[in-house]
């Protein structure tokens, strides 16, 4: 890992070691059948081996711990810990010793030294020890720069540096999707559903300690990652009691966000691009090594409804053939500045027919205001039929808004037809 050696002999020696937790010892079992020449020799040797698990000697996983044999992988969100030691290898006292440790990334240089104090005297065979910690927040090449300065007995100032390069890898692949919906037919507050797909792209399993959504100040959030119990989302986890995420496995987490009343407009929606919040993911690997990632602020484009929004408040699920049924519509002026003078027109289709006066005046509708209408229809065709054919015209601007496929109803045969 050392890529730069000092150009001259120095009285001090610098050693840098990464601090990681040990791993479980693995052995490669060698077995054979009893009829083979070795007989039970291999089995006896494995039972006498202190590193194997008693009663399960043929398993590769042992019951002993081993120290790391290499630098290992460092993943984004984990804490990088390193032990720095400066040792006086000479037979003379060295003065004014100072050790500095910086971490160079592609975007910044960070000072990691726990203490930058100058040691006045460092006697022969003595050392200066320091432990540094840093939560890795960038992917890519990192260079640990360790610099040592000191003064020898002749008064000459000495200085050298060593560079240690390592790579920071991505542990998780996070993808998000937004779904726009209304909380219910009678509500004016639009809900946003966020689906987060999290995939383990490391080579070892992860213990998922926490996956939560921290909403922005505009939203309240509800987690939908538990099984419904008695109509409540406070049951057991949808992932069961096992919270391990195996390599290359993916989980889907679902969250529901509702705009706070003080941020929602009177029209019932938050317009434009809004900040939803950020995901906070905490996991553990190997022997409890903890990692944490926070995504950048997630943004969502609110759906556009134009100047006039028409929504269905009430509609029956099933209606009978050629029998009238009522629906309740809500018309909202989404403009924040302009008053509209609306005229309602109803156009019949091949299956759905409107019952009422077409071309009637609805009157003036002020900005961010709403009105409710009860309309009557009947269907001449059985099956799942789409409600279409509503037209709203603003007489001020001579602009017509068309609304088709606004709802669906299931049309079944009438009782009289069934009896005949």
Protein Blocks (a to p, Z undefined) as FASTA:
>chain_A
ZZbdcfbdcfbdcdddddddddddddddddddfklmnlmmmmmmmmmpmkbcehilmbmb
dcbdcddfbebjadehiacddddddddfbfbdcehiacddddddfkbccdfbfblcdcfb
acehiacddddddddfbecjdddddddddddfkopacddddddddddddfbdcddddddd
dfblkbcbdcdddddddddfbfbdcddfbacddddfkbccddffbcceehiakbccfklj
blcdcehiacdddddddddfklpcfkopaehjddfbdcdddddehjhpacdddddddddd
dddebjbdcddfbdcfbdcehiacddddddddfbfkbccdddddddddfkbcceddehia
ebjadehiacddddddddfbecjdddehiacddfklopacddehkbccdddddfklmmZZ
